[in-house]
Amino acid sequence: MTSRYTTARNAWMPHPTRGNVEVVLRRPSVWSDQPYSSHVATVADSLPGLAGHFYNDSTRYWLLADMNPAIECPDDLEYGTVVHVPIIQS
């Protein structure tokens, strides 16, 4: 199985503590009809960690990344950032 971002463009961006990091330039999905809940990030949060908490699967962090395109790096959430968490029907 290949990544959904295999054909996406990449770019190098400055990171406050890691120098330059490579990021995927994602095209945000259209979530206009998607129900979601909100979560205020704590100092310990990351998108994979939140995906593990909300979906019991940290590899589904891309659901959060797609719905929150302003979050550039999944591991670096600023304290107090409001994260929209898509409600996925089983």
N, CA, C and O of each residue as an XYZ file, in Angstrom:
360
protein
N       0.847     -1.174      0.000
C       0.000      0.000      0.000
C       0.897      1.243      0.000
O       1.814      1.355      0.813
N       0.628      2.151     -0.899
C       1.428      3.372     -0.965
C       0.759      4.475     -0.162
O      -0.428      4.417      0.161
N       1.551      5.464      0.140
C       1.040      6.599      0.893
C       0.135      7.457      0.025
O       0.338      7.555     -1.185
N      -0.843      8.064      0.628
C      -1.722      8.986     -0.100
C      -0.977     10.244     -0.522
O      -1.492     11.029     -1.319
N       0.229     10.445      0.002
C       1.015     11.639     -0.319
C       2.187     11.331     -1.243
O       3.073     12.170     -1.405
N       2.211     10.140     -1.854
C       3.322      9.750     -2.713
C       3.543     10.751     -3.835
O       4.689     11.069     -4.153
N       2.498     11.244     -4.430
C       2.634     12.173     -5.563
C       2.549     13.636     -5.141
O       2.569     14.525     -5.993
N       2.456     13.894     -3.862
C       2.357     15.287     -3.384
C       3.713     15.980     -3.502
O       4.764     15.341     -3.456
N       3.661     17.297     -3.656
C       4.898     18.079     -3.702
C       5.435     18.267     -2.294
O       4.668     18.371     -1.336
N       6.749     18.311     -2.172
C       7.417     18.552     -0.898
C       8.154     19.881     -0.955
O       8.461     20.387     -2.034
N       8.430     20.432      0.199
C       9.201     21.675      0.291
C       9.983     21.649      1.599
O       9.641     20.919      2.529
N      11.031     22.451      1.652
C      11.814     22.591      2.881
C      11.410     23.885      3.551
O      11.363     24.937      2.914
N      11.114     23.805      4.852
C      10.685     24.984      5.602
C      11.504     25.085      6.881
O      11.924     24.068      7.433
N      11.735     26.317      7.358
C      12.455     26.459      8.620
C      11.607     25.991      9.793
O      10.402     26.238      9.840
N      12.243     25.320     10.730
C      11.592     24.852     11.941
C      12.307     25.505     13.117
O      13.532     25.628     13.096
N      11.562     25.931     14.151
C      12.193     26.673     15.241
C      13.298     25.930     15.985
O      14.203     26.572     16.517
N      13.256     24.596     16.040
C      14.282     23.867     16.787
C      15.017     22.813     15.967
O      16.030     22.287     16.427
N      14.543     22.490     14.777
C      15.141     21.401     13.994
C      15.832     21.873     12.719
O      16.156     21.047     11.867
N      16.065     23.158     12.563
C      16.654     23.653     11.310
C      15.619     23.621     10.213
O      14.460     23.961     10.449
N      16.010     23.221      9.019
C      15.057     23.078      7.919
C      14.497     21.668      7.917
O      15.243     20.700      8.069
N      13.184     21.545      7.746
C      12.537     20.239      7.701
C      11.741     20.121      6.408
O      11.228     21.110      5.885
N      11.649     18.901      5.906
C      10.877     18.668      4.694
C       9.409     18.491      5.058
O       9.083     17.731      5.970
N       8.528     19.181      4.356
C       7.097     19.073      4.610
C       6.386     18.702      3.314
O       6.876     18.974      2.219
N       5.231     18.082      3.459
C       4.392     17.737      2.320
C       3.414     18.877      2.110
O       2.742     19.310      3.047
N       3.335     19.359      0.890
C       2.368     20.406      0.566
C       1.060     19.710      0.207
O       0.849     19.308     -0.937
N       0.185     19.575      1.202
C      -1.051     18.844      0.986
C      -2.134     19.754      0.438
O      -2.177     20.953      0.714
N      -2.988     19.153     -0.333
C      -4.176     19.852     -0.788
C      -5.280     19.501      0.175
O      -5.708     18.348      0.226
N      -5.760     20.477      0.951
C      -6.785     20.154      1.948
C      -8.038     19.557      1.321
O      -8.494     19.997      0.266
N      -8.573     18.569      1.977
C      -9.838     17.986      1.557
C     -10.962     18.960      1.875
O     -10.809     19.855      2.706
N     -12.064     18.778      1.222
C     -13.235     19.606      1.503
C     -14.008     18.931      2.634
O     -14.505     17.815      2.483
N     -14.101     19.614      3.749
C     -14.741     19.063      4.941
C     -16.006     19.830      5.305
O     -16.412     19.813      6.466
N     -16.630     20.492      4.361
C     -17.752     21.358      4.701
C     -18.903     20.621      5.386
O     -19.598     21.209      6.214
N     -19.116     19.356      5.059
C     -20.228     18.598      5.656
C     -19.781     17.718      6.815
O     -20.612     17.088      7.468
N     -18.490     17.668      7.075
C     -17.952     16.738      8.054
C     -18.217     17.201      9.481
O     -17.770     18.281      9.866
N     -18.935     16.407     10.274
C     -19.084     16.774     11.686
C     -17.750     16.617     12.402
O     -16.964     15.726     12.081
N     -17.507     17.472     13.357
C     -16.258     17.403     14.109
C     -16.478     17.888     15.524
O     -17.456     18.569     15.832
N     -15.538     17.519     16.374
C     -15.491     18.066     17.723
C     -14.219     18.901     17.792
O     -13.370     18.812     16.905
N     -14.085     19.694     18.815
C     -12.905     20.535     18.968
C     -12.103     20.071     20.180
O     -12.659     19.626     21.184
N     -10.795     20.186     20.059
C      -9.883     19.830     21.143
C      -8.858     20.949     21.265
O      -8.278     21.365     20.261
N      -8.629     21.435     22.462
C      -7.615     22.452     22.699
C      -6.320     21.739     23.057
O      -6.264     20.980     24.024
N      -5.273     21.990     22.265
C      -4.004     21.290     22.433
C      -3.326     21.641     23.748
O      -3.325     22.792     24.185
N      -2.753     20.619     24.363
C      -1.925     20.794     25.552
C      -0.466     20.749     25.111
O      -0.180     20.524     23.934
N       0.447     20.957     26.033
C       1.869     20.946     25.679
C       2.335     19.556     25.243
O       3.351     19.447     24.557
N       1.638     18.514     25.613
C       2.051     17.148     25.283
C       1.413     16.607     24.008
O       1.728     15.488     23.603
N       0.537     17.357     23.368
C      -0.215     16.847     22.219
C       0.582     16.870     20.916
O       1.441     17.724     20.695
N       0.262     15.899     20.068
C       0.725     15.840     18.682
C      -0.442     15.248     17.887
O      -1.345     14.648     18.471
N      -0.431     15.409     16.574
C      -1.518     14.830     15.789
C      -1.535     13.300     15.878
O      -2.613     12.723     16.021
N      -0.373     12.617     15.797
C      -0.432     11.157     15.981
C      -0.960     10.761     17.366
O      -1.698      9.784     17.490
N      -0.590     11.505     18.389
C      -1.081     11.210     19.734
C      -2.591     11.403     19.842
O      -3.289     10.598     20.459
N      -3.084     12.479     19.235
C      -4.533     12.721     19.260
C      -5.279     11.666     18.448
O      -6.362     11.231     18.840
N      -4.702     11.253     17.313
C      -5.336     10.192     16.519
C      -5.388      8.891     17.316
O      -6.373      8.156     17.252
N      -4.328      8.612     18.063
C      -4.337      7.430     18.919
C      -5.419      7.512     19.970
O      -6.077      6.518     20.276
N      -5.605      8.704     20.528
C      -6.623      8.897     21.564
C      -8.040      8.816     20.991
O      -8.893      8.107     21.526
N      -8.283      9.548     19.899
C      -9.650      9.628     19.365
C     -10.032      8.446     18.475
O     -11.202      8.066     18.431
N      -9.049      7.848     17.752
C      -9.362      6.776     16.801
C      -8.710      5.441     17.166
O      -8.880      4.458     16.446
N      -7.965      5.396     18.277
C      -7.224      4.191     18.661
C      -6.253      3.753     17.570
O      -5.970      2.562     17.433
N      -5.738      4.711     16.791
C      -4.813      4.388     15.707
C      -4.021      5.648     15.369
O      -4.524      6.540     14.686
N      -2.796      5.715     15.844
C      -2.001      6.930     15.642
C      -1.652      7.169     14.177
O      -1.325      8.296     13.804
N      -1.715      6.130     13.332
C      -1.400      6.321     11.910
C      -2.504      7.076     11.172
O      -2.324      7.459     10.016
N      -3.624      7.289     11.818
C      -4.719      8.036     11.181
C      -4.621      9.541     11.454
O      -5.603     10.273     11.323
N      -3.424      9.988     11.836
C      -3.223     11.416     12.096
C      -3.535     12.262     10.870
O      -3.849     13.444     11.007
N      -3.454     11.684      9.674
C      -3.723     12.438      8.455
C      -5.161     12.955      8.407
O      -5.430     13.963      7.753
N      -6.094     12.274      9.095
C      -7.465     12.792      9.164
C      -7.476     14.161      9.851
O      -8.171     15.082      9.422
N      -6.700     14.268     10.914
C      -6.597     15.537     11.635
C      -5.820     16.552     10.804
O      -6.181     17.728     10.762
N      -4.761     16.107     10.147
C      -3.956     17.010      9.323
C      -4.783     17.593      8.182
O      -4.692     18.787      7.896
N      -5.579     16.764      7.534
C      -6.401     17.250      6.421
C      -7.447     18.255      6.883
O      -7.739     19.216      6.170
N      -8.003     18.047      8.052
C      -9.051     18.946      8.524
C      -8.483     20.221      9.141
O      -9.209     21.196      9.336
N      -7.196     20.216      9.445
C      -6.542     21.367     10.080
C      -5.323     21.783      9.260
O      -4.193     21.636      9.726
N      -5.531     22.304      8.038
C      -4.396     22.595      7.161
C      -3.439     23.659      7.688
O      -2.318     23.760      7.190
N      -3.832     24.441      8.661
C      -2.931     25.456      9.216
C      -1.845     24.826     10.093
O      -0.834     25.469     10.376
N      -2.040     23.586     10.523
C      -1.031     22.889     11.321
C      -0.030     22.293     10.345
O      -0.342     21.352      9.615
N       1.177     22.850     10.338
C       2.169     22.457      9.339
C       2.928     21.191      9.692
O       3.286     20.424      8.797
N       3.181     20.952     10.965
C       3.971     19.796     11.376
C       3.162     18.979     12.382
O       2.774     19.508     13.424
N       2.897     17.703     12.097
C       2.037     16.905     12.985
C       2.577     16.724     14.399
O       1.813     16.466     15.329
N       3.902     16.860     14.565
C       4.488     16.651     15.887
C       4.545     17.917     16.724
O       4.802     17.850     17.926
N       4.311     19.056     16.117
C       4.460     20.327     16.826
C       3.149     21.093     16.885
O       2.849     21.903     16.007
N       2.380     20.832     17.917
C       1.164     21.607     18.135
C       1.456     22.647     19.189
O       2.002     22.333     20.246
N       1.101     23.868     18.911
C       1.298     24.903     19.909
C       0.215     24.789     20.975
O      -0.947     24.511     20.678
N       0.621     25.007     22.210
C      -0.311     24.987     23.340
C      -1.466     25.942     23.043
O      -1.240     27.088     22.654
N      -2.687     25.480     23.223
C      -3.861     26.312     23.035
C      -4.445     26.278     21.638
O      -5.512     26.846     21.408
N      -3.768     25.620     20.689
C      -4.307     25.501     19.332
C      -5.600     24.701     19.372
O      -5.664     23.646     20.004
N      -6.627     25.200     18.698
C      -7.883     24.464     18.609
C      -7.771     23.510     17.420
O      -7.587     23.935     16.279
N      -7.885     22.227     17.708
C      -7.789     21.185     16.674
C      -9.195     20.669     16.406
O      -9.900     20.254     17.326
N      -9.597     20.698     15.138
C     -10.883     20.126     14.745
C     -10.678     18.625     14.516
O      -9.848     18.217     13.705
N     -11.440     17.823     15.237
C     -11.313     16.367     15.174
C     -12.523     15.812     14.429
O     -13.638     15.847     14.950
N     -12.312     15.292     13.194
C     -13.454     14.743     12.451
C     -14.099     13.592     13.205
O     -13.415     12.730     13.757
N     -15.411     13.592     13.219
C     -16.153     12.493     13.840
C     -16.389     11.463     12.738
O     -17.129     11.710     11.786
N     -15.753     10.317     12.883
C     -15.817      9.266     11.875
C     -16.830      8.219     12.340
O     -16.733      7.665     13.435
N     -17.792      7.976     11.474
C     -18.820      6.983     11.784
C     -18.266      5.594     11.519
O     -17.656      5.364     10.475
N     -18.464      4.674     12.433
C     -17.969      3.297     12.268
C     -18.861      2.522     11.324
O     -18.608      1.347     11.060
